[in-house]
Amino acid sequence: MNAGQLLNRFDGQWKLLARSLFFGVSGAHRTLEVFKRQQRATPDRSLSDLIETLCRDEITYPGGNGQPLTVKPLVLLFPPLFKQNLLAFIFLIHSRFPKAAILHLLRCLDLDPCPSLWVAVWTKQLKRIIMGCPLEEPLYSPACAERLTALSQRVGGETGWWDECSGLQVEEAQTAAVLSETGSQKKRKARFGILNEEMQQEKKRMKTDEPIDGQVHDRDCLLEHMKMAEELETDAPEQANTHEPLPEHMKASVLQIKELLKSPTEWDNHSLDELKVLNDCNATQVEVLCGQLNLTDLEEHTLIQICGRISVLLPDLSFSTAATLIKNLLLQRVLSLTEPPSRCLVSAVTSLCSSYPRSMCHALIGPLIEQDNMGGAQAELLNKLIEGCLDSHYRLLVLQMTLKISWSEMLLSVIHSLLDSKPDLNEELFTLLIEQLVNQTPLFTKSVRLAKMMLTALTKYGNLVNALHKHSLSDCLMLNETFLKKALQAVLKRIPDA
């Protein structure tokens, strides 16, 4: 069962909250921010509903070879990274969760025959807090203890909850001094710089879900490092936004790539080697590199060469690196289109979209469809990507994006293309589409594009139309003032009541 199918088990706001738990080592804090926004909108919603869904029994079907059906809690079907972030999120706001609900979740997690070390440690810590059990053994290794002591000294002795949950001892006087310190902006900036350097090294070591033995305890403390770094970044935004200098080997690569960009000749295989430096860059360094190369201002013949080379780089670029490059290479260029895109631009966009569709969806397609008034040139380019580059999974992703925003006339043609390609809609997504149609129809009573899009939806997905849909669509068609009104009513009438 893939992530999309698992997320479909949640409804409404909980789906958005669950989705944020997939976001790497920062997933817990991302989820916390999502939760805070949701609480402001609907303060009476209980977190017990989320845990109830996670603990609900799920039937898993056999993959053949006479394997029997099995029943297990839904939470066990999620990958280790999700469970890690879930437990970290609960830890951060455990006082808002009913204790019985947390214990129920922990009992479900105990059914996992092979839990990751990270999940096991978080589970142990939550049990200790909720049940008031004493800490029988440290949650950290001796090597971690040494590193924590060294790190706390480097940042001024500030250890937060490490003292309580891991047994790390800090001089009481030193801690009191740190807590009472008002501190100057200069000191805070210096501490942020140290933490940021430490965080970059730690994040690279933590890209995999399963840590090697002895490193799991480092992760417990690293969440606190991350939180401290984020707080310091908030206090000193000008420091956080200052582009860090590139290492010497990256500076050399920038100079070589600049020469390639100025070259009037076709790029050879050597150019591919120069671009491999992108695999060594973190997110900040990619931004610096893009700025130094002035990628937003490239001539189109150079643009197509660099996009073609990036699309065949091995190993593949990370999602964030590819998204940053797409944003710098293409976004402003496409946003400013006032006439149909050139062949060179279409080739450059399609080459990157074929290799990095997810990054393209978030870095280019998403910002385009969120424009208040998308132009015909942008719509034409998006339709080319839908028809030629995006598979069903990513067409569904783009369709979901369109269901969260107000529609414009040109966006209707993009939605029409999406539906015409017939991605595999489930009942839930189709219902969201119908609801959006009902909400948007009064604004487009004379729009032929909307009428054509509705006709496509009814002819290709008639099997998903139920009685409630028919009633809503019938009311919508009463408002329609186009020549397709009778055809739409006839198609709707032929659909049997479900």
Summary of the structure (lengths in Angstrom):
residues: 498
radius of gyration: 26.5
end to end distance: 27.6
largest distance: 82.0
contacts: 1465
relative contact order: 0.04
helix: 69%
strand: 2%
